Every structure is written in C-alpha cells, then in structure tokens.
Amino acid sequence: MLAKLFGIALLVVGGFVAFCLLMALIGTIFSILIFALKVAVPVVLVYLGYRLITRDRHQVTY
C-alpha cells in the first residue's frame, strides 16, 4: 500500500516537472518568434528604402 502511494506521488511530481518544462519550452519558442519579428521589421524597412532609392537606376529603355 505504501509503495502505491509513493508511486502516485512520483507520478504527480513527474507530471508537474514535465508540465513546467513544457511551459518553459513554449515560452522559449514564443520569445524566439517575437525576436525574429523584431529583427524582420527593420530588415524589411531597409529593403523597401533601398528599393525606393534605386528604383530609377535600372529602368530599361527601348
């Protein structure tokens, strides 16, 4: 009987630890996605600015 109670306690503790690790992993994934979005915005803005500046240089006239 004591072994079964100890087994249930280990299951509960192990499930709690696994849940905490899962939440940390999901939080890390979201933080990486937010970081990628923060990096992508300036890159897109620089690209659009470059395209606007060099738009007239490459026109082909026939």
RAZI-V707906 format. One record per helix or strand of 3 or more residues. SS is the DSSP state (@ for helix, = for strand). FROM is the first residue (numbers start at 0). TO is the last residue. If there is no record, write none. Layout:
# RAZI-V707906
ss = {SS,SS}
from = {FROM,FROM}
to = {TO,TO}
This chain:
# RAZI-V707906
ss = {@}
from = {1}
to = {52}
